Amino acid sequence: MACGGLPSWLARAVESPETGSVLPKWKPGELELHFIYTGCGENCFYRLPDGTAILNDVGDFYRPSDLAEIPLLPSPDRIGGEWVSRYIQRVYPEKTIDYAIFSHWHADHTGTGPIDRKKTPGAHFRYRKYPNGLAGNGIVCVAQDFSFKRYFDHQYPRQGQFKSNDWLSFESAVKPWFKREIEKGLIVEPFKIGALNQIIMLRDASKYKDVFSIRNLCANGVAWDGGNGVHDYLAIHDKVGGKLVNENVRSLAFVMRYGKFGYFAGGDLSGKLKNEDGSTVDYEGAVGRLAGRVSVCKTNHHGCSDAMSEGFVRAIQAQNYISCIWCPGQVAPETLSRMTSREMHNDKPSVFIPTIYPSSRKAMFEKEGRFGGIPEATRFGVHVVVKVAPGGETYKIFLVDARDESMCVLGCLDCKA
């Protein structure tokens, strides 16, 4: 099925038979990863091979000063969470999502509710008030159209009780929704660090038990030790007088595997922590070593300068890095260099795919000769969709036009896991 109105530059986009067609629908046996662009947050939606659906963060952080480079798409007529909900309805025909998973409490990952703008200079949150009593954006918007079966976050059941300098989004937006969903029967349990298949397929798990798995790697500064235990990096950091960390460091992370295909997601995982002897620990790199090599890696902290450390990149060895971008400063020069380094990837060049590329960054990197290999279509704003073929031997990465709701494919990469 073709979609019309293609821009003149499409001939320069990634060429494939799918270019110019509507995104193919999910089929049983496929693993589907959606990175949904709105211009105001990180939004990931997954469909497992048996059809199990996962919403992994839904952000809504509005900054008018950024609109010249990071447009709200398809338009500013709706807020981010509403666009995410409409997108999911186009690719998922059911009204119940099996899992809601929140990596950490930041508005660009969970949304927020009505807050005091004096306490958040530079941000102008937009939100909706709904007849059911909920008020907010992000998850609050999606909850108007979908219900959820199961829930995980990085801190439950002690949400907000840990030392952190910013977790307002939970109190203002997630908590009211969370309370209502529990009353409706939402199943909630702690995210067990190191557990294999705590997050499971809920439709037909037995059919894929030998080829599909999800490993819980870390949450709230505690990481799997690779065996039967865990290592509390933040407890040690706090004990030796390390600086107060924010929610990013506390992000939840997991690795998903389907045959030869691997996928890593870790929210805004980043930062250096202190060891007992006062030395610096690359916490992000340690988590990367636990994950191991993957085919696709969602960038940590949107590719900012404090993330995607050398230790992490060398460990994860991704074929493709996908970054959910909502701010002009995201994807720092040094992180781009690491993610596209041949030397760090055993002489096999990786591909970096942002959901949008700010014009200032594009100009900077073109001048420095760093822009090669980044698909041209991403400069306009795209949803990135990974479709892994049954069994996990091969996969395709689709660039889908985010400027309207046509789901028109602007380019496609064919890959072997």
C-alpha positions in Angstrom: 0.0 0.0 0.0 1.5 3.3 -1.1 1.3 6.6 0.7 1.2 9.9 -1.2 2.8 13.3 -0.7 6.4 12.1 -0.4 9.0 14.9 -0.1 11.4 15.5 -3.0 14.4 14.4 -0.9 13.0 10.9 -0.5 15.2 9.5 -3.3 18.1 10.3 -1.1 16.6 8.4 1.9 17.6 4.8 2.7 16.4 2.9 -0.3 14.3 -0.3 0.1 11.2 -1.8 -1.5 9.2 -0.6 1.6 10.0 3.1 0.9 6.9 5.0 0.1 4.5 2.3 1.6 2.6 2.2 4.8 4.3 0.5 7.7 3.4 -3.3 7.6 1.2 -4.6 10.4 2.6 -6.8 13.2 2.4 -10.5 12.5 2.6 -13.4 15.0 6.2 -14.4 15.6 7.6 -10.9 15.0 9.2 -8.8 17.7 8.3 -5.2 17.2 10.0 -2.2 18.8 8.5 1.3 18.4 10.3 4.5 19.2 7.6 7.1 19.0 8.5 10.7 18.2 6.5 13.6 19.6 9.1 16.3 20.3 8.6 16.3 24.0 9.7 13.0 25.5 10.8 9.3 25.2 8.1 6.9 24.2 8.7 3.2 23.6 6.1 0.6 22.7 7.0 -3.1 22.2 5.0 -6.0 20.8 6.5 -9.4 21.7 6.3 -12.4 19.3 3.1 -13.8 20.9 1.5 -10.4 20.9 2.2 -9.3 24.4 2.3 -5.5 24.6 4.6 -3.3 26.7 4.6 0.5 27.2 8.1 1.5 28.3 8.0 5.2 29.3 5.7 7.9 27.9 7.2 11.4 28.3 5.7 14.8 28.0 8.1 17.7 28.7 7.2 20.8 26.8 9.8 23.6 26.3 8.7 26.4 23.9 12.3 27.7 23.5 13.2 24.4 21.7 10.4 24.4 19.1 12.5 26.0 16.4 14.8 22.9 16.3 12.6 20.2 17.9 9.0 20.6 16.5 6.0 19.0 18.2 4.8 16.4 15.7 2.4 15.8 14.1 1.3 19.2 15.4 1.1 21.2 18.7 -2.7 20.7 18.7 -2.4 17.8 21.0 0.0 17.1 23.9 2.6 14.4 23.7 0.7 11.7 25.6 -2.3 12.1 23.4 -0.2 11.6 20.2 1.4 8.5 21.8 -2.0 7.0 22.5 -3.2 7.7 19.0 0.0 6.1 17.6 -0.5 3.0 19.7 -4.1 2.7 18.5 -2.9 2.6 14.9 -0.5 -0.3 15.5 -2.3 -2.2 18.3 -5.9 -3.1 18.0 -6.6 -4.0 21.6 -7.7 -1.8 24.6 -5.5 -3.4 27.2 -1.7 -3.1 27.3 -0.1 -6.0 29.1 2.8 -4.1 30.8 3.5 -0.5 31.9 7.2 -0.2 32.7 8.7 3.1 33.9 12.5 3.5 33.9 12.6 6.5 36.3 10.7 9.6 37.5 11.4 12.3 35.0 8.7 14.1 33.1 10.3 13.3 29.7 9.7 9.6 30.5 6.5 9.5 32.6 4.8 12.8 32.0 3.7 15.0 34.9 0.6 16.6 36.5 -0.2 20.1 37.4 2.9 21.6 39.1 4.2 24.9 40.3 5.9 26.5 37.3 8.0 28.7 39.6 9.8 25.5 40.7 10.5 24.4 37.1 12.1 27.4 35.3 12.3 27.0 31.5 9.6 24.4 31.4 5.9 25.0 30.5 4.1 21.8 31.1 0.8 21.3 29.2 -1.7 18.9 30.6 -5.3 17.9 30.4 -8.1 17.5 33.0 -10.2 14.5 32.4 -13.7 13.6 33.6 -12.4 10.6 35.5 -10.5 13.0 37.8 -7.0 12.5 36.5 -5.1 15.6 35.4 -1.7 15.5 33.7 0.0 14.4 30.5 2.1 11.4 29.5 0.8 8.3 31.1 -2.4 10.1 32.1 -3.3 10.6 28.5 -2.6 7.1 27.4 -4.7 5.8 30.4 -7.8 7.5 28.9 -7.7 5.0 26.0 -6.0 1.9 27.5 -5.9 -0.1 30.7 -2.9 -2.1 31.9 -2.5 -5.6 33.4 1.0 -5.5 35.0 3.4 -2.8 36.2 7.1 -2.3 37.0 9.2 0.7 37.9 12.7 1.1 39.4 11.7 1.8 43.0 8.4 0.0 43.9 7.3 -0.5 46.6 9.4 2.4 48.1 8.8 5.0 45.4 10.3 8.3 46.4 11.8 7.2 49.6 15.4 7.1 48.3 17.8 10.1 48.2 17.2 11.9 44.9 17.0 15.5 43.9 14.2 15.2 41.3 11.3 12.8 41.2 8.3 15.2 41.1 6.7 13.4 38.1 5.7 10.4 40.2 3.9 12.4 42.8 2.1 14.7 40.4 1.2 12.3 37.6 2.0 8.7 38.0 0.8 8.2 41.6 -2.8 9.2 41.0 -3.0 7.0 37.9 -1.2 4.2 39.7 -3.6 4.3 42.7 -6.6 4.1 40.3 -5.2 1.2 38.3 -4.5 -0.8 41.4 -8.1 -0.4 42.4 -9.0 -1.8 39.0 -6.8 -4.9 39.4 -3.4 -3.8 38.2 -0.8 -6.4 39.2 2.2 -4.7 40.8 5.5 -6.3 42.0 9.1 -5.2 42.6 11.5 -5.3 39.7 13.7 -8.2 40.7 17.3 -7.4 39.8 19.0 -10.2 37.8 15.7 -12.1 37.3 15.4 -13.9 34.0 11.8 -13.7 32.6 10.1 -11.9 35.4 8.7 -10.0 32.4 7.1 -12.7 30.4 4.9 -13.3 27.4 1.3 -13.4 28.5 -0.4 -14.9 25.4 1.6 -17.9 24.2 4.9 -18.0 26.1 5.5 -21.7 25.7 5.8 -21.4 21.9 8.9 -19.1 22.3 10.4 -20.2 25.6 13.6 -21.5 23.9 14.3 -18.4 21.8 13.0 -15.4 23.8 14.0 -13.9 27.1 14.2 -10.7 29.1 16.9 -10.2 31.7 16.5 -7.6 34.5 19.8 -5.9 34.8 19.6 -3.0 37.2 17.3 -0.5 39.0 17.7 2.2 41.6 21.5 1.9 41.5 21.5 -1.8 42.2 22.8 -4.1 39.5 22.9 -7.9 38.9 26.3 -9.4 39.8 26.2 -11.8 36.9 25.4 -14.8 39.2 22.8 -15.2 41.9 23.3 -11.9 43.7 23.3 -8.1 43.3 25.7 -5.3 43.9 24.4 -2.0 45.4 26.5 0.7 43.7 24.5 3.6 45.1 24.7 2.3 48.7 28.5 2.3 48.4 28.5 5.7 46.7 26.4 7.2 49.5 28.5 5.5 52.2 31.7 7.2 51.0 30.1 10.6 50.7 29.5 10.6 47.0 27.4 13.5 45.5 23.6 13.2 45.5 22.5 11.6 42.2 19.4 12.3 40.2 16.8 10.0 38.8 18.8 9.2 35.7 21.4 7.1 37.6 18.5 5.2 39.2 17.0 4.1 35.9 15.7 0.6 35.4 17.4 -1.5 32.6 16.9 -4.8 30.9 18.1 -6.8 27.9 15.7 -8.6 25.5 16.8 -11.5 23.4 15.1 -13.2 20.5 17.3 -15.8 18.8 20.4 -14.0 17.7 18.8 -10.6 18.1 19.4 -8.6 21.3 17.9 -5.3 22.5 19.0 -3.1 25.4 16.9 -0.4 27.1 18.0 1.5 30.1 16.1 4.8 30.4 18.5 7.5 31.2 21.2 5.3 32.7 24.4 7.3 33.1 26.9 8.7 35.5 30.0 7.9 37.5 29.8 6.6 41.0 32.3 6.3 43.9 33.8 3.0 45.1 34.7 2.1 48.7 38.2 3.3 48.1 37.1 6.6 46.7 37.9 5.6 43.1 35.5 6.3 40.3 33.2 3.5 39.0 31.7 3.5 35.5 28.3 2.2 36.6 26.9 2.5 33.1 29.8 0.4 31.7 29.3 -2.3 34.4 25.6 -2.6 33.4 26.7 -2.8 29.7 29.0 -5.7 30.5 26.1 -7.6 32.1 23.9 -7.0 29.1 26.5 -8.1 26.6 26.5 -7.5 22.8 23.2 -6.5 21.3 21.8 -5.8 17.8 19.9 -2.6 18.8 20.6 -0.3 21.7 18.3 2.5 22.8 20.7 5.2 23.8 21.1 6.0 27.5 20.0 9.6 28.4 19.2 10.4 24.8 22.9 10.4 23.9 23.9 13.3 26.2 27.5 13.9 27.1 27.3 12.0 30.5 26.0 8.8 28.9 27.1 6.1 26.4 30.5 5.9 28.2 33.4 4.2 26.4 33.0 1.2 28.8 29.4 0.8 28.0 29.8 1.2 24.2 32.7 -1.3 24.1 30.5 -3.8 26.1 27.2 -3.4 24.2 28.8 -3.5 20.7 25.5 -2.5 19.1 24.9 -2.8 15.4 22.4 0.1 15.6 21.9 2.8 18.2 18.4 4.5 18.3 18.0 7.7 20.2 14.7 9.3 21.4 15.3 13.0 21.1 13.3 16.0 22.5 16.0 18.6 23.2 18.5 20.4 20.8 21.4 19.6 23.1 20.9 15.8 22.9 23.4 13.6 21.2 26.7 15.2 22.2 29.7 15.1 19.8 31.7 12.8 22.1 28.8 10.3 22.4 28.3 10.3 18.6 32.0 9.6 18.1 31.9 6.7 20.5 28.7 5.2 19.0 30.1 5.3 15.5 33.7 4.4 16.3 35.0 1.5 14.3 37.7 0.9 16.8 35.1 0.5 19.6 33.0 -1.9 17.5 35.7 -4.3 16.4 36.0 -2.5 13.0 32.3 -3.1 12.2 30.7 0.4 11.8 27.5 0.9 13.8 24.6 3.0 12.6 23.1 5.8 14.6 19.5 6.6 14.1 18.0 9.5 16.0 14.2 10.2 16.0 15.1 13.7 14.8 18.3 15.6 14.2 18.4 19.2 15.4 19.6 21.5 12.6 22.4 23.0 14.8 23.8 19.5 15.5 23.5 18.5 11.8 25.5 21.6 10.8 28.1 21.0 13.5 28.7 17.4 12.6 28.7 17.9 8.9 31.4 20.5 9.4 33.4 18.0 11.5 32.8 15.1 9.1 30.8 13.1 11.6 27.4 13.1 10.0 28.0 10.2 7.6 25.8 7.1 8.1 22.9 8.9 9.8 19.8 8.5 7.6 18.8 11.7 6.0 15.1 11.2 6.8 15.7 11.6 10.5 16.3 15.3 10.2 12.5 15.9 9.7 11.3 13.8 12.6 10.6 10.0 12.4 9.2 7.2 14.4 11.8 4.4 14.4 10.3 0.9 14.2 12.3 -2.3 14.5 10.7 -5.4 13.2 12.5 -8.6 14.1 11.6 -11.6 11.9 10.3 -14.8 13.5 13.2 -16.6 15.1 15.4 -13.5 15.4 17.8 -14.1 12.5 17.1 -10.9 10.6 15.4 -7.6 11.3 14.4 -4.4 9.6 14.5 -0.8 10.8 11.8 1.4 9.4 11.8 5.2 9.4 8.2 6.3 9.6 7.1 9.9 8.9 6.2 11.6 12.1 4.8 14.7 10.5 1.4 13.2 10.0 -0.5 10.0 11.0 -0.1 8.2 7.6 2.5 5.8 8.9 4.4 6.3 5.7 7.8 4.6 5.4 10.6 7.1 4.5 13.4 4.5 4.5 14.3 1.0 5.7 17.4 -0.8 6.7 17.7 -4.6 6.3 19.9 -6.2 9.0 21.2 -9.5 10.1 21.3 -10.1 13.9 
